[in-house]
Amino acid sequence: MFVTDSSLNQTNKPEKKRFVILISGLGSNMQQIAQLANDFSSRVSIQAVVSNKASAAGLDWAAERGIETAVVDHRLFSDREKFDQALARVVVKFEPDYVLLAGFMRILTPGFVNQFKGRLINIHPSLLPAFPGLHTHARAIEAGVQRHGCSVHFVTDELDHGPVIAQAALEVSTTETPEQLAQRVLVLEHQLYPEVVQWLSRDQVTLDDNGKVTLHGVSYRHIGTSE
């Protein structure tokens, strides 16, 4: 935790890490992460929020708070590669240390993933490697698992299979619906993703060439209910 003093001035603020966040809708996780930048001691700087949809409500939320926004409409491109190339050109302009996927509903091409290798982060609503892809909550209930949750991970070419940084879990009720489970998991997402972003901003997360994640000065990688 960063210790502050009332005598500190602008020159004493910690060096900030630059983040670009990609969204496709409301961006509730984006909103939670953006709140971090308001703290004096925070090392988080949100450079831009970028969406593939001009109608994404999260863009208005960000713009109202002075965060720069941009749109790269995937419908204007003939294939995924051309879209990802255009998206990468926009993202690069903001010189991010990390690119965060926060409800960005596009499967990224290997070219984009490799361009930001080791700097591209996603949150997925399951305890990976369980239930990659869509409809995770319904699948978890159908499978009868006792525990479910979310994972923050590095993005690789293989969908939802990148190295996991941290997870949050809860116990699954035998009576709840996928919609109810989704809302409960979302609460965990809003806790976990900002926590991981704090670690990234403080250089507490490293990824080696073998895909091993190491946390420095962090005593836990899992939050949620105990068994």
TAKACOR-V5000 format. One record per backbone hydrogen bond with DSSP energy under -1.0 kcal/mol. NH is the residue of the N-H (numbers start at 0). CO is the residue of the C=O. E is the energy in kcal/mol with one decimal. If there is no record, write none. Layout:
BEGIN
nh=NH co=CO e=E
nh=NH co=CO e=E
END
This chain:
BEGIN
nh=7 co=4 e=-1.9
nh=11 co=8 e=-1.7
nh=12 co=9 e=-1.4
nh=16 co=42 e=-4.0
nh=18 co=44 e=-2.8
nh=19 co=97 e=-1.9
nh=20 co=47 e=-2.3
nh=21 co=99 e=-3.1
nh=22 co=49 e=-2.4
nh=30 co=26 e=-2.3
nh=31 co=27 e=-1.7
nh=32 co=28 e=-2.3
nh=33 co=29 e=-2.8
nh=34 co=30 e=-1.2
nh=35 co=32 e=-1.5
nh=37 co=34 e=-1.4
nh=38 co=35 e=-1.6
nh=41 co=38 e=-1.2
nh=44 co=16 e=-2.1
nh=46 co=18 e=-2.9
nh=48 co=67 e=-2.2
nh=49 co=20 e=-2.8
nh=50 co=69 e=-2.1
nh=55 co=52 e=-1.4
nh=57 co=24 e=-2.3
nh=58 co=55 e=-1.5
nh=60 co=56 e=-1.7
nh=61 co=57 e=-2.3
nh=62 co=58 e=-2.7
nh=63 co=59 e=-2.4
nh=64 co=61 e=-1.2
nh=65 co=62 e=-1.8
nh=66 co=61 e=-2.3
nh=69 co=48 e=-1.7
nh=71 co=50 e=-2.7
nh=75 co=72 e=-1.7
nh=76 co=73 e=-1.4
nh=82 co=78 e=-1.8
nh=83 co=79 e=-2.9
nh=84 co=80 e=-2.3
nh=85 co=81 e=-2.0
nh=86 co=82 e=-2.8
nh=87 co=83 e=-2.7
nh=88 co=84 e=-1.9
nh=89 co=85 e=-1.6
nh=90 co=86 e=-2.6
nh=91 co=87 e=-2.8
nh=92 co=88 e=-1.0
nh=93 co=90 e=-1.5
nh=94 co=91 e=-2.1
nh=96 co=17 e=-2.5
nh=97 co=17 e=-1.9
nh=98 co=118 e=-3.3
nh=99 co=19 e=-2.9
nh=100 co=120 e=-3.0
nh=101 co=21 e=-2.8
nh=105 co=103 e=-1.5
nh=112 co=108 e=-2.4
nh=113 co=109 e=-2.9
nh=114 co=110 e=-1.6
nh=115 co=111 e=-1.4
nh=116 co=113 e=-1.3
nh=118 co=115 e=-2.5
nh=120 co=98 e=-2.7
nh=121 co=152 e=-2.5
nh=123 co=150 e=-2.9
nh=125 co=123 e=-2.0
nh=127 co=125 e=-1.5
nh=129 co=126 e=-2.0
nh=138 co=134 e=-2.0
nh=139 co=135 e=-2.2
nh=140 co=136 e=-2.2
nh=141 co=137 e=-2.5
nh=142 co=138 e=-2.1
nh=144 co=139 e=-1.7
nh=147 co=169 e=-2.1
nh=149 co=167 e=-2.3
nh=150 co=123 e=-2.6
nh=151 co=165 e=-2.7
nh=152 co=121 e=-2.6
nh=153 co=162 e=-2.6
nh=154 co=119 e=-2.6
nh=160 co=157 e=-1.8
nh=164 co=151 e=-3.1
nh=165 co=151 e=-1.4
nh=166 co=220 e=-2.5
nh=167 co=149 e=-2.1
nh=168 co=222 e=-2.5
nh=169 co=147 e=-2.6
nh=171 co=145 e=-2.9
nh=180 co=176 e=-2.5
nh=181 co=177 e=-2.5
nh=182 co=178 e=-1.8
nh=183 co=179 e=-1.8
nh=184 co=180 e=-2.5
nh=185 co=181 e=-2.2
nh=186 co=182 e=-1.3
nh=187 co=183 e=-1.2
nh=188 co=184 e=-2.4
nh=189 co=185 e=-2.2
nh=191 co=187 e=-3.0
nh=192 co=188 e=-2.4
nh=194 co=190 e=-1.1
nh=195 co=191 e=-2.4
nh=196 co=192 e=-2.5
nh=197 co=193 e=-2.2
nh=198 co=194 e=-1.9
nh=199 co=195 e=-2.6
nh=200 co=196 e=-2.5
nh=201 co=197 e=-1.2
nh=202 co=199 e=-1.6
nh=203 co=198 e=-2.8
nh=205 co=213 e=-2.4
nh=207 co=211 e=-2.2
nh=210 co=207 e=-2.0
nh=213 co=205 e=-2.5
nh=215 co=203 e=-2.7
nh=222 co=166 e=-2.1
nh=224 co=168 e=-1.4
END
